[in-house]
């Protein structure tokens, strides 16, 4: 499992500015899986926070579209 996590990290870890600027360009499922499978608690918390941030930005984008109704 550790080998898979390291491979996934390489796919997920892009420059932070790029990830924060374009929440729609990130594979959110892959980010979630990396955070869930990360054995290091500090890294897991980082990935979880990043996942939550990206999800929130996507939700804000959808909600702010004209004609959006709940």
VOPAGU-559361 format. One line per field, with one value per atom (N, C-alpha, C, CB): residue number from 0; residue in three letters; atom name; x, y, z. Coordinates in steps of 0.02 Angstrom, whole numbers, always signed. Atoms other than C-alpha are relative to their C-alpha. Glycine has a CB too. Layout:
// residues N
pos	(NUM_...)
code	(ALA_...)
site	(CA_...)
X	(X_...)
Y	(Y_...)
Z	(Z_...)
***
This chain:
// residues 70
pos	(0_0_0_0_1_1_1_1_2_2_2_2_3_3_3_3_4_4_4_4_5_5_5_5_6_6_6_6_7_7_7_7_8_8_8_8_9_9_9_9_10_10_10_10_11_11_11_11_12_12_12_12_13_13_13_13_14_14_14_14_15_15_15_15_16_16_16_16_17_17_17_17_18_18_18_18_19_19_19_19_20_20_20_20_21_21_21_21_22_22_22_22_23_23_23_23_24_24_24_24_25_25_25_25_26_26_26_26_27_27_27_27_28_28_28_28_29_29_29_29_30_30_30_30_31_31_31_31_32_32_32_32_33_33_33_33_34_34_34_34_35_35_35_35_36_36_36_36_37_37_37_37_38_38_38_38_39_39_39_39_40_40_40_40_41_41_41_41_42_42_42_42_43_43_43_43_44_44_44_44_45_45_45_45_46_46_46_46_47_47_47_47_48_48_48_48_49_49_49_49_50_50_50_50_51_51_51_51_52_52_52_52_53_53_53_53_54_54_54_54_55_55_55_55_56_56_56_56_57_57_57_57_58_58_58_58_59_59_59_59_60_60_60_60_61_61_61_61_62_62_62_62_63_63_63_63_64_64_64_64_65_65_65_65_66_66_66_66_67_67_67_67_68_68_68_68_69_69_69_69)
code	(UNK_UNK_UNK_UNK_UNK_UNK_UNK_UNK_UNK_UNK_UNK_UNK_UNK_UNK_UNK_UNK_UNK_UNK_UNK_UNK_UNK_UNK_UNK_UNK_UNK_UNK_UNK_UNK_UNK_UNK_UNK_UNK_UNK_UNK_UNK_UNK_UNK_UNK_UNK_UNK_UNK_UNK_UNK_UNK_UNK_UNK_UNK_UNK_UNK_UNK_UNK_UNK_UNK_UNK_UNK_UNK_UNK_UNK_UNK_UNK_UNK_UNK_UNK_UNK_UNK_UNK_UNK_UNK_UNK_UNK_UNK_UNK_UNK_UNK_UNK_UNK_UNK_UNK_UNK_UNK_UNK_UNK_UNK_UNK_UNK_UNK_UNK_UNK_UNK_UNK_UNK_UNK_UNK_UNK_UNK_UNK_UNK_UNK_UNK_UNK_UNK_UNK_UNK_UNK_UNK_UNK_UNK_UNK_UNK_UNK_UNK_UNK_UNK_UNK_UNK_UNK_UNK_UNK_UNK_UNK_UNK_UNK_UNK_UNK_UNK_UNK_UNK_UNK_UNK_UNK_UNK_UNK_UNK_UNK_UNK_UNK_UNK_UNK_UNK_UNK_UNK_UNK_UNK_UNK_UNK_UNK_UNK_UNK_UNK_UNK_UNK_UNK_UNK_UNK_UNK_UNK_UNK_UNK_UNK_UNK_UNK_UNK_UNK_UNK_UNK_UNK_UNK_UNK_UNK_UNK_UNK_UNK_UNK_UNK_UNK_UNK_UNK_UNK_UNK_UNK_UNK_UNK_UNK_UNK_UNK_UNK_UNK_UNK_UNK_UNK_UNK_UNK_UNK_UNK_UNK_UNK_UNK_UNK_UNK_UNK_UNK_UNK_UNK_UNK_UNK_UNK_UNK_UNK_UNK_UNK_UNK_UNK_UNK_UNK_UNK_UNK_UNK_UNK_UNK_UNK_UNK_UNK_UNK_UNK_UNK_UNK_UNK_UNK_UNK_UNK_UNK_UNK_UNK_UNK_UNK_UNK_UNK_UNK_UNK_UNK_UNK_UNK_UNK_UNK_UNK_UNK_UNK_UNK_UNK_UNK_UNK_UNK_UNK_UNK_UNK_UNK_UNK_UNK_UNK_UNK_UNK_UNK_UNK_UNK_UNK_UNK_UNK_UNK_UNK_UNK_UNK_UNK_UNK_UNK_UNK_UNK_UNK_UNK_UNK_UNK)
site	(N_CA_C_CB_N_CA_C_CB_N_CA_C_CB_N_CA_C_CB_N_CA_C_CB_N_CA_C_CB_N_CA_C_CB_N_CA_C_CB_N_CA_C_CB_N_CA_C_CB_N_CA_C_CB_N_CA_C_CB_N_CA_C_CB_N_CA_C_CB_N_CA_C_CB_N_CA_C_CB_N_CA_C_CB_N_CA_C_CB_N_CA_C_CB_N_CA_C_CB_N_CA_C_CB_N_CA_C_CB_N_CA_C_CB_N_CA_C_CB_N_CA_C_CB_N_CA_C_CB_N_CA_C_CB_N_CA_C_CB_N_CA_C_CB_N_CA_C_CB_N_CA_C_CB_N_CA_C_CB_N_CA_C_CB_N_CA_C_CB_N_CA_C_CB_N_CA_C_CB_N_CA_C_CB_N_CA_C_CB_N_CA_C_CB_N_CA_C_CB_N_CA_C_CB_N_CA_C_CB_N_CA_C_CB_N_CA_C_CB_N_CA_C_CB_N_CA_C_CB_N_CA_C_CB_N_CA_C_CB_N_CA_C_CB_N_CA_C_CB_N_CA_C_CB_N_CA_C_CB_N_CA_C_CB_N_CA_C_CB_N_CA_C_CB_N_CA_C_CB_N_CA_C_CB_N_CA_C_CB_N_CA_C_CB_N_CA_C_CB_N_CA_C_CB_N_CA_C_CB_N_CA_C_CB_N_CA_C_CB_N_CA_C_CB_N_CA_C_CB_N_CA_C_CB_N_CA_C_CB_N_CA_C_CB_N_CA_C_CB)
X	(+42_+0_+43_-47_-44_+145_+24_+59_-22_+208_-54_+21_+55_+37_-9_-66_+7_+27_+54_+3_-54_+197_-12_+67_+14_+145_-56_-19_+55_-18_+21_-57_-24_+74_+30_+51_-32_+173_-52_+46_+54_+11_-36_-49_+40_-75_+40_-28_-38_+65_+25_+59_-19_+74_+17_-57_-12_+131_-65_+28_+59_+13_-39_+20_+36_-28_-43_+51_+38_-84_-62_+44_+56_-195_-54_+23_+48_-275_-34_+35_+28_-302_-51_+55_+45_-391_-31_+37_+29_-501_-34_-49_+32_-585_+50_-44_-51_-420_+32_+52_-27_-386_-46_+10_+39_-442_-18_+39_+19_-538_-7_-66_+5_-570_+69_-33_-68_-384_+27_+46_-22_-349_-31_-19_+34_-478_+32_-75_-30_-402_+69_+3_-66_-228_-6_+40_+7_-288_-23_-50_+25_-380_+54_-61_-50_-235_+68_+8_-65_-94_+14_+2_-16_-9_+27_+49_-28_+78_-56_+57_+56_-46_+4_-4_-8_+26_-18_+71_+16_+17_-74_+42_+71_-156_-42_-20_+36_-217_+7_+24_-11_-139_-43_+74_+40_-221_-74_+16_+70_-386_-21_-14_+14_-378_-2_+52_-2_-333_-63_+63_+61_-477_-61_-10_+56_-599_+0_+4_-5_-536_-23_+72_+19_-554_-75_+40_+71_-727_-41_-18_+35_-782_+2_+31_-5_-717_-45_+73_+45_-811_-72_+11_+68_-970_-17_-11_+11_-951_-11_+59_+6_-929_-68_+55_+65_-1086_-57_-10_+53_-1192_-4_+11_+0_-1140_-21_+68_+22_-1196_-71_+3_+67_-1346_-52_-2_+53_-1506_+6_-3_-7_-1441_-56_+69_+54_-1585_+8_-70_-4_-1582_-69_+27)
Y	(-60_+0_+62_+0_-58_+118_+20_-14_-14_+103_+36_-64_-31_+148_+73_-39_-67_+300_+46_-1_-41_+362_+16_-34_-12_+342_+51_-66_-47_+434_+70_-24_-66_+575_+37_-7_-32_+610_+27_-49_-24_+627_+59_-56_-50_+733_+63_-29_-58_+846_+41_-23_-50_+991_+62_+14_-61_+1164_+22_+57_-18_+1222_+56_+19_-56_+1385_-24_+52_+26_+1289_-38_-47_+38_+1175_+46_-49_-46_+1319_+45_+42_-44_+1422_-35_+28_+35_+1287_-62_-20_+58_+1176_-50_+23_+46_+1101_-42_+39_+36_+1039_-55_+47_+50_+922_-61_+28_+61_+741_-8_-63_-3_+759_-70_+38_+68_+572_-27_-46_+22_+537_+34_+14_-36_+672_-29_+74_+32_+593_-67_-10_+66_+420_+5_-40_-10_+483_+20_+54_-22_+569_-58_+58_+56_+413_-53_-31_+54_+295_+22_-30_-25_+405_-23_+77_+24_+320_+54_-57_-55_+480_+48_+37_-40_+577_+73_-3_-70_+748_+7_+24_-3_+714_-13_-51_+16_+638_+63_-58_-61_+797_+54_+27_-48_+903_-17_+2_+21_+803_+8_-73_-8_+804_+74_-29_-71_+993_+25_+40_-20_+1013_-26_-28_+28_+898_+43_-74_-40_+999_+69_+8_-65_+1163_-4_+26_+8_+1101_-12_-57_+14_+1032_+63_-55_-62_+1196_+49_+32_-46_+1298_-22_+4_+25_+1187_+14_-76_-13_+1204_+74_-23_-73_+1394_+19_+39_-14_+1396_-20_-37_+24_+1294_+43_-74_-39_+1392_+70_+3_-69_+1560_+6_+30_-3_+1513_+29_-70_-28_+1610_-56_+48_+48_+1513_-60_-24_+57_+1395_+3_+0_+5_+1338_-65_+5_+61_+1216_-30_+16)
Z	(+0_+0_+0_+61_-3_+36_-70_+45_+68_-144_-40_-35_+35_-211_+22_+11_-27_-97_-28_+76_+27_-155_-74_+9_+70_-337_-7_-36_+3_-307_+20_+45_-21_-218_-59_+56_+57_-376_-48_-37_+43_-475_+31_-15_-35_-344_+16_+64_-22_-287_-58_+43_+49_-406_+41_-54_-39_-359_+34_-45_-39_-223_-32_+71_+31_-312_-58_-26_+57_-466_+24_-43_-26_-363_+29_+54_-31_-269_-51_+53_+52_-426_-44_-43_+46_-526_+31_-62_-34_-417_-47_+51_+47_-572_-39_-49_+37_-642_+41_-25_-45_-497_+1_+71_-7_-492_+74_-27_-71_-329_+30_+8_-25_-314_+18_-53_-14_-324_+62_-60_-59_-195_+63_-6_-56_-79_+18_-16_-12_-100_+30_-65_-29_-63_+73_-40_-69_+95_+45_+5_-40_+155_+10_-34_-3_+118_+25_-68_-23_+184_+71_-4_-68_+334_+46_-5_-40_+392_+19_-39_-23_+499_-23_+75_+21_+455_-73_+13_+71_+268_-11_-39_+7_+287_+15_+47_-17_+373_-54_+67_+54_+236_-60_-20_+58_+97_+13_-18_-18_+189_-3_+71_+4_+207_-72_+40_+71_+24_-35_-34_+29_-26_+20_+24_-24_+81_-34_+76_+33_+7_-73_+2_+70_-173_-6_-33_+1_-138_+14_+51_-17_-58_-58_+62_+57_-206_-57_-24_+53_-328_+17_-10_-21_-227_-6_+72_+6_-220_-73_+30_+72_-409_-26_-39_+24_-439_+28_+21_-32_-315_-28_+75_+26_-389_-73_+9_+70_-565_-4_-33_+9_-630_-8_-61_+7_-612_+46_-69_-47_-477_+52_+34_-49_-367_+38_-34_-41_-222_+4_+72)
***
